[in-house]
Each structure stands twice: as C-alpha cells, then as structure tokens.
Amino acid sequence: MARRNLPPLNALRAFEAFGRHGRMTLAADELCVTHGAVSRQIRQLETHLGVALTEGPRSRLRMTEAGLRLAQALSPAFDQIEAAAPRPAPAGPRPLVISCLPTFAMKWLIPRLPRFQAAHPEIPVRVAESNGPFDFREDQIDLAIRIRRTGEPDYPDSIADPFMRHYHGPVMVPSLAGNLADFDSVCAAPRLLTRTYAQSWTDWVRDVGAQSLPPAISEQEFDHYFYMLEAAAAGLGVAVGPWAFVQRDLASGRLVAPLGFTPGQTWIVALTPREGASDRALLFRDWLREEGASTPLPPEAACESRAGR
C-alpha cells in the first residue's frame, strides 16, 4: 500500500478549528492551547503546503481562497473521524442533547451557553450540529433548533416555539462597502451563496420589496453558512447573512452591512416532542425564549414588532 503523504495532523486540526471559528483566540480556546501555538501550527501548514492559507493583519486574519477550500474539506473529514471513534460509556447524568443548525450553534447559541450552565450547573448540555431531519427517540435528541418559514406545516411529532425573528441583509468587508452603497451595486458585486440556503438572495430581494434580483459579476457557492461568511470576511464578495449569525462579526468590524437588515418570512424555533418532553428540555426552551427576547434587533429594524417572540 502506498504511503500517505498527509500534512502534519496537529496543524490540520488547528487550521480546521480556526476555519470554523474565524478567530485564532476561539480556536485556541477549543484546543486548550495558546493563540501563538495555533498561529505557529498554521504557519507550519502553510510552509508544508507552499501555499498561503491566511492573509490580512494579525488582528483580523482571514482565510485565502485556498484556505477556504481546504477548510471546507477538513470539517467533514474530522466530523467522520469523530463519529467513528469509539467512546467509553458516559459517566454521570445524561447530557441534554440539543440538535442545532451548525452556524447558529457557533455564532449565537454556544457564546450564550455559559449563562445557562451558570444558572443550571446540574444539567450538562451537548450541542449536536445538524440542519437535516431528525427523530427525537432514535437520535436521542431532547430539543431541536431549526428555521421555520411562516405558514409551513408543523414538524412531525413536534411542538414549535418561535423564539427569534429572522432578519437578513447583505454583509461584506469594510473595504468593499465604500463602493457598494445602494441596492443595484450590492447586487452586481461578486455574490456568495451557501448550498444549505441557496435562495438567500432571492428571499432577501423579495423581503425588501424589489421586483427582481439583478445579475452579479460572479457567483461562488460554499457548502456551509460559516464558510460563506468567512469568504465574505476574506473579501471574496457579498453574502446575505442572518442578523443572528453576523451580529458578533459586525460588532468586531470584520463585516459591515451598509443596507441594513430586513425581517424575513422565517422564525428560529425550538422544537420539543409533542409527547414526553422532559422537564429539562422545557427549561431549555424557556431559556431560549428569554435569550431570543434579549437579543438586540438590528438598528435598521428597531421599529419592527417583537410579536411572536
């Protein structure tokens, strides 16, 4: 059998964590190492490959196009390894399992989880990233978080509790925003898409009341929402991003939204079993309602009603 010619695995792991989080400090926290250690591993990987995977100032480091391609391949590979690795029988109380959209988990849920854990230290929580179908019993899920379009039929065997309105708008790096100040110029710019929500642009155009979506210079599609947002942060083009996903990046200045955000026709909902929901799941659902109600509205949409939260 031919010998594998793989890059250093520790360096790949560090780069994959940086790709998911978009920040060295968050990758370092996940790996329990220093910011400098992650940076050295990524430099080692770039040297081994002979290709630049990151660019920009150290305070706002972003992935190059080659880096984005590699990151998109690494995450599913590591997911497969994690799923295949045998695990010992768990000790202690069974965790509360939350099935959640991957980017929503990364950008909104996980940064808020310490508040739930501080209030309920006796309830361990495990976030299972998924945006597909699920079965509460077979998948051993206590609660699921999904995006639901107004008027859609109920999820089977589930009770849906909307806890946050979906707002969306075009986002980009600050250096692009100076030349993209109106609807037509934003739509004509290089357009970024995600396979998991391919209609993001057409839905946004409908919600702002425009007649049609003008053609773009180019289009580029990514497998996951967070890769599309990282591509926007790398300056590859403009993406339509949900407010809940980009709020932190806007606050840090990585991204800007010159046209603001508009309410969509969807809600983020908490799904619990129609029968047999545990007290812990209902407690977490109530906590989601509180967190959703306390999440600031986009400044441009501050006059919108909070009805239904």
MOCOR-V890155 format. One record per residue. RES is the residue in three letters. SS is DSSP state (h for helix, s for strand, l for the rest). PHI is phi in degrees with one decimal (none if undefined). PSI is psi in degrees with one decimal (999 if undefined). Layout:
RES/SS/PHI/PSI  RES/SS/PHI/PSI
This chain:
MET/l/none/135.8  ALA/l/-66.5/143.7  ARG/l/-71.5/136.6  ARG/l/-72.1/139.9  ASN/l/-110.6/72.1  LEU/l/-97.8/147.9  PRO/l/-65.4/166.5  PRO/l/-56.1/127.5  LEU/h/-68.3/-35.8  ASN/h/-63.5/-36.8  ALA/h/-68.2/-40.0  LEU/h/-62.5/-40.7  ARG/h/-64.2/-42.2  ALA/h/-64.1/-41.9  PHE/h/-68.3/-38.7  GLU/h/-62.9/-40.7  ALA/h/-65.1/-41.9  PHE/h/-62.6/-39.4  GLY/h/-62.8/-38.8  ARG/h/-72.3/-40.5  HIS/h/-90.1/-28.6  GLY/l/79.9/-0.1  ARG/l/-142.0/138.8  MET/h/-62.0/-41.4  THR/h/-63.6/-40.6  LEU/h/-69.5/-37.9  ALA/h/-63.2/-42.0  ALA/h/-63.2/-40.6  ASP/h/-61.4/-42.8  GLU/h/-63.9/-39.8  LEU/h/-88.7/-3.3  CYS/l/60.2/41.9  VAL/l/-131.7/179.3  THR/l/-84.6/161.0  HIS/h/-55.7/-41.8  GLY/h/-63.9/-35.3  ALA/h/-65.7/-41.1  VAL/h/-63.7/-43.9  SER/h/-60.5/-42.2  ARG/h/-66.0/-39.8  GLN/h/-63.4/-39.4  ILE/h/-69.8/-39.3  ARG/h/-62.6/-39.5  GLN/h/-61.9/-41.0  LEU/h/-65.6/-42.2  GLU/h/-62.8/-40.2  THR/h/-65.1/-43.4  HIS/h/-62.4/-41.8  LEU/h/-83.1/-22.6  GLY/l/71.6/26.0  VAL/l/-137.7/139.0  ALA/l/-75.0/125.2  LEU/l/-103.4/-17.9  THR/s/-134.7/161.1  GLU/s/-155.4/168.0  GLY/l/96.9/174.9  PRO/l/-66.3/155.8  ARG/h/-60.1/-31.7  SER/h/-75.7/-18.8  ARG/h/-136.7/50.4  LEU/l/-66.1/137.4  ARG/s/-136.3/163.6  MET/s/-83.3/143.9  THR/l/-77.1/175.6  GLU/h/-62.6/-39.3  ALA/h/-64.0/-38.3  GLY/h/-65.0/-40.0  LEU/h/-62.9/-41.5  ARG/h/-62.5/-42.5  LEU/h/-65.9/-43.8  ALA/h/-61.7/-39.1  GLN/h/-63.6/-31.6  ALA/h/-80.8/-32.2  LEU/h/-71.7/-43.5  SER/h/-58.8/-49.5  PRO/h/-61.4/-34.6  ALA/h/-65.2/-45.0  PHE/h/-67.7/-33.5  ASP/h/-60.8/-41.7  GLN/h/-65.0/-42.1  ILE/h/-62.1/-45.1  GLU/h/-62.0/-41.5  ALA/h/-67.9/-33.3  ALA/h/-83.5/-20.7  ALA/l/-68.2/128.4  PRO/l/-68.1/147.8  ARG/l/-128.4/145.5  PRO/l/-70.5/161.0  ALA/l/-60.2/133.6  PRO/l/-66.2/143.2  ALA/l/-102.7/150.3  GLY/l/83.6/-170.6  PRO/l/-67.1/146.6  ARG/l/-65.1/134.4  PRO/l/-70.6/155.4  LEU/s/-77.8/117.6  VAL/s/-98.2/120.5  ILE/s/-112.2/115.8  SER/s/-86.3/122.7  CYS/s/-140.8/147.9  LEU/l/-56.5/131.1  PRO/h/-55.2/-49.5  THR/h/-71.2/-34.9  PHE/h/-64.7/-39.8  ALA/h/-60.7/-45.1  MET/h/-69.5/-44.9  LYS/h/-90.2/-25.8  TRP/h/-122.8/-52.1  LEU/h/-71.0/-54.2  ILE/h/-61.1/-41.1  PRO/h/-60.9/-21.1  ARG/h/-97.2/-13.7  LEU/h/-57.1/-35.3  PRO/h/-55.1/-30.2  ARG/h/-67.7/-40.2  PHE/h/-67.0/-44.0  GLN/h/-65.1/-34.7  ALA/h/-66.2/-37.4  ALA/h/-78.7/-26.8  HIS/l/-136.1/67.1  PRO/l/-64.2/-16.7  GLU/l/-81.3/-5.1  ILE/l/-113.7/98.6  PRO/l/-69.4/143.3  VAL/s/-121.3/133.1  ARG/s/-120.3/125.5  VAL/s/-94.7/119.0  ALA/s/-104.3/110.0  GLU/s/-74.6/125.6  SER/l/-165.5/143.7  ASN/l/-124.3/15.6  GLY/l/-105.5/-171.1  PRO/l/-62.2/158.4  PHE/l/-151.1/161.4  ASP/l/-131.4/120.5  PHE/l/-55.4/-45.9  ARG/l/-75.0/-53.0  GLU/l/-66.1/-37.5  ASP/l/-89.4/-2.3  GLN/l/55.2/49.6  ILE/l/-105.0/136.9  ASP/l/-93.0/-34.8  LEU/s/-153.4/143.6  ALA/s/-122.4/145.5  ILE/s/-115.4/123.0  ARG/s/-139.9/168.0  ILE/s/-100.1/129.0  ARG/s/-124.5/129.1  ARG/s/-77.9/138.5  THR/l/-55.7/130.2  GLY/l/91.0/-9.0  GLU/l/-69.3/150.7  PRO/l/-65.1/156.5  ASP/l/-62.2/151.2  TYR/l/-67.4/143.0  PRO/l/-58.9/134.3  ASP/l/58.0/27.0  SER/s/-129.9/152.9  ILE/s/-109.2/123.9  ALA/s/-100.1/126.0  ASP/s/-116.7/104.9  PRO/s/-64.8/130.3  PHE/s/-124.8/-6.1  MET/s/-158.5/132.5  ARG/s/-74.2/145.2  HIS/s/-90.2/116.4  TYR/s/-112.3/142.9  HIS/s/-145.4/156.8  GLY/s/-171.7/164.3  PRO/s/-70.7/135.8  VAL/s/-128.0/152.1  MET/s/-162.4/173.4  VAL/l/-74.5/152.0  PRO/h/-55.4/-33.6  SER/h/-65.9/-23.4  LEU/h/-84.8/-26.7  ALA/h/-64.4/-29.7  GLY/l/-61.5/-29.3  ASN/l/-100.1/-0.2  LEU/l/-125.4/76.3  ALA/l/-103.2/-6.0  ASP/l/-138.7/174.1  PHE/h/-56.9/-48.8  ASP/h/-64.2/-43.3  SER/h/-69.4/-35.9  VAL/h/-65.2/-42.7  CYS/h/-69.2/-28.2  ALA/h/-81.3/-15.4  ALA/l/-69.4/164.4  PRO/l/-52.5/126.9  ARG/s/-104.5/130.8  LEU/s/-106.2/138.0  LEU/s/-131.8/161.1  THR/s/-124.2/138.4  ARG/h/-62.1/-29.1  THR/h/-77.7/-11.2  TYR/h/-152.6/68.1  ALA/l/-65.5/-21.2  GLN/l/-93.3/18.6  SER/h/-58.4/-41.7  TRP/h/-70.2/-45.7  THR/h/-65.4/-35.5  ASP/h/-65.9/-41.9  TRP/h/-64.3/-44.1  VAL/h/-58.9/-43.2  ARG/h/-61.2/-42.8  ASP/h/-73.0/-23.8  VAL/l/-87.5/-2.6  GLY/l/86.1/14.4  ALA/l/-79.9/157.0  GLN/l/-77.2/-37.4  SER/l/-157.3/166.4  LEU/l/-95.0/113.5  PRO/l/-64.7/156.4  PRO/l/-68.0/151.8  ALA/l/-104.7/162.2  ILE/l/-59.0/-41.5  SER/l/-158.9/164.1  GLU/s/-132.2/142.4  GLN/s/-138.1/130.1  GLU/s/-109.4/144.3  PHE/s/-125.1/154.3  ASP/l/-70.0/-32.3  HIS/l/-130.8/155.8  TYR/h/-58.3/-44.4  PHE/h/-68.8/-27.7  TYR/h/-70.5/-38.8  MET/h/-61.6/-42.3  LEU/h/-68.2/-35.7  GLU/h/-66.9/-35.1  ALA/h/-63.5/-39.7  ALA/h/-63.1/-42.0  ALA/h/-67.8/-23.2  ALA/l/-84.0/-2.6  GLY/l/84.3/17.7  LEU/l/-79.8/-12.4  GLY/l/161.6/-158.7  VAL/s/-115.6/135.3  ALA/s/-121.3/147.6  VAL/s/-88.2/114.7  GLY/s/-117.6/140.9  PRO/s/-67.9/142.0  TRP/h/-54.1/-42.3  ALA/h/-63.1/-27.5  PHE/h/-84.5/-28.3  VAL/h/-112.6/-0.2  GLN/h/-54.9/-45.5  ARG/h/-69.7/-37.5  ASP/h/-68.0/-33.0  LEU/h/-68.9/-40.9  ALA/h/-64.4/-33.9  SER/h/-83.0/-12.3  GLY/l/89.8/1.7  ARG/l/-65.1/-35.4  LEU/l/-129.9/157.6  VAL/s/-132.5/159.9  ALA/l/-131.9/80.4  PRO/l/-63.4/-23.7  LEU/l/-99.0/3.0  GLY/l/73.2/-162.5  PHE/l/-128.0/150.5  THR/s/-127.2/147.9  PRO/s/-67.9/134.5  GLY/s/-91.0/-176.9  GLN/s/-100.2/27.6  THR/s/-132.3/159.4  TRP/s/-128.2/152.7  ILE/s/-90.9/125.1  VAL/s/-122.8/151.1  ALA/s/-101.1/127.7  LEU/s/-111.2/125.7  THR/s/-123.4/157.0  PRO/s/-59.7/140.0  ARG/l/-63.3/-30.6  GLU/l/-130.5/135.4  GLY/l/82.9/20.6  ALA/l/-63.9/135.2  SER/l/-76.0/157.9  ASP/h/-60.9/-35.1  ARG/h/-67.2/-38.6  ALA/h/-65.4/-41.8  LEU/h/-67.8/-34.5  LEU/h/-63.5/-43.4  PHE/h/-66.2/-38.7  ARG/h/-59.0/-44.4  ASP/h/-64.8/-36.6  TRP/h/-64.7/-40.3  LEU/h/-60.3/-41.0  ARG/h/-58.2/-44.8  GLU/h/-64.9/-44.2  GLU/h/-66.5/-38.8  GLY/h/-63.9/-41.6  ALA/h/-67.3/-28.4  SER/h/-90.7/-6.2  THR/l/-71.9/124.4  PRO/l/-60.3/143.5  LEU/l/-74.4/155.5  PRO/l/-58.0/139.2  PRO/h/-51.9/-38.7  GLU/h/-71.4/-16.9  ALA/h/-113.3/21.0  ALA/l/-62.4/-23.5  CYS/l/-84.6/-6.5  GLU/l/-70.0/149.6  SER/l/-70.7/149.0  ARG/l/-95.1/13.0  ALA/l/-55.1/138.0  GLY/l/93.8/-7.4  ARG/l/-76.0/999
